[in-house]
Amino acid sequence: MQMLYNSDSYAVVQINVPAEPGDLRRGGYEIVDKFARKDIYIEGALAERFQQGVQELVRLHPDGAEPEVFDDYIAGFATLAAQPLIRH
């Protein structure tokens, strides 16, 4: 598990699950919407699309983008979140 992004609005954690020999790489991203107090775990094709979009933002802003640029992108995925955050 690796924290990739943390702003006032969102947190993004990359989760890698060890694959069994012969299996495809597994894992995904957990996106936490701090204001809505919800989170979503994405994997597979959706996770790949998320990753490609982030890479494109980094490419377009080589000197670093403002957090709002990433927050706006992440918001598109966070709207899918239905799981309420529960504190353990």
C-alpha positions as a printed NumPy array, in Angstrom:
array([[  0.   ,   0.   ,   0.   ],
       [  1.407,   3.384,  -1.   ],
       [ -0.057,   6.872,  -0.513],
       [  0.054,   8.561,  -3.921],
       [ -1.908,  11.741,  -3.308],
       [ -3.263,  13.577,  -0.3  ],
       [ -5.031,  16.941,  -0.482],
       [ -7.645,  18.649,   1.641],
       [-10.321,  16.991,  -0.507],
       [ -9.   ,  13.584,  -1.58 ],
       [ -6.556,  10.83 ,  -0.759],
       [ -5.428,   8.199,  -3.252],
       [ -3.729,   4.999,  -2.145],
       [ -2.261,   2.423,  -4.505],
       [ -2.859,  -1.128,  -3.34 ],
       [ -0.792,  -3.949,  -4.792],
       [ -1.931,  -7.485,  -4.123],
       [  0.72 , -10.18 ,  -4.589],
       [ -0.318, -12.414,  -7.452],
       [ -0.046, -16.151,  -7.43 ],
       [  2.418, -17.604,  -9.952],
       [  0.833, -17.5  , -13.386],
       [ -1.778, -14.904, -12.398],
       [ -1.96 , -11.395, -13.769],
       [ -0.834,  -8.509, -11.59 ],
       [ -3.582,  -7.517,  -9.195],
       [ -4.282,  -4.35 ,  -7.31 ],
       [ -5.878,  -0.988,  -7.765],
       [ -6.521,   2.36 ,  -6.173],
       [ -8.557,   3.446,  -3.201],
       [ -9.938,   6.947,  -3.594],
       [-11.207,   8.695,  -0.477],
       [-13.479,  11.723,  -0.758],
       [-12.819,  13.463,   2.539],
       [-15.753,  15.883,   2.358],
       [-18.365,  13.321,   1.331],
       [-16.796,  10.829,   3.758],
       [-16.97 ,   8.06 ,   1.141],
       [-14.449,   5.901,  -0.626],
       [-14.178,   3.661,  -3.638],
       [-11.75 ,   0.951,  -4.665],
       [-11.099,   0.715,  -8.399],
       [ -9.259,  -2.043, -10.222],
       [ -8.891,  -3.517, -13.69 ],
       [ -9.736,  -1.373, -16.703],
       [-11.061,   1.487, -14.58 ],
       [ -7.836,   1.598, -12.562],
       [ -5.819,   1.614, -15.77 ],
       [ -7.89 ,   4.509, -17.113],
       [ -7.359,   6.394, -13.845],
       [ -3.601,   5.812, -14.003],
       [ -3.394,   6.905, -17.651],
       [ -5.286,  10.1  , -16.848],
       [ -2.949,  10.943, -13.982],
       [  0.068,  10.288, -16.198],
       [ -1.397,  12.628, -18.824],
       [ -1.881,  15.38 , -16.224],
       [  1.733,  14.968, -15.131],
       [  2.836,  15.147, -18.77 ],
       [  0.8  ,  18.305, -19.379],
       [  2.168,  19.983, -16.248],
       [  5.887,  19.08 , -16.151],
       [  6.613,  21.791, -13.559],
       [  3.861,  20.494, -11.296],
       [  0.146,  21.111, -11.424],
       [ -1.878,  22.91 ,  -8.818],
       [ -3.697,  20.512,  -6.471],
       [ -7.013,  21.684,  -7.928],
       [ -6.079,  20.132, -11.29 ],
       [ -5.671,  16.709,  -9.699],
       [ -8.667,  17.204,  -7.406],
       [-10.884,  17.969, -10.416],
       [ -9.692,  14.804, -12.167],
       [-10.102,  12.626,  -9.077],
       [-13.593,  14.056,  -8.487],
       [-14.778,  12.314, -11.646],
       [-13.932,   8.949, -10.113],
       [-14.961,   9.863,  -6.573],
       [-18.532,  10.475,  -7.722],
       [-18.783,   6.692,  -8.099],
       [-18.073,   6.24 ,  -4.384],
       [-20.934,   4.755,  -2.424],
       [-19.065,   3.172,   0.48 ],
       [-19.258,   5.351,   3.603],
       [-16.046,   5.732,   5.558],
       [-16.048,   3.771,   8.774],
       [-13.464,   4.289,  11.427],
       [-11.954,   1.134,  12.888]])
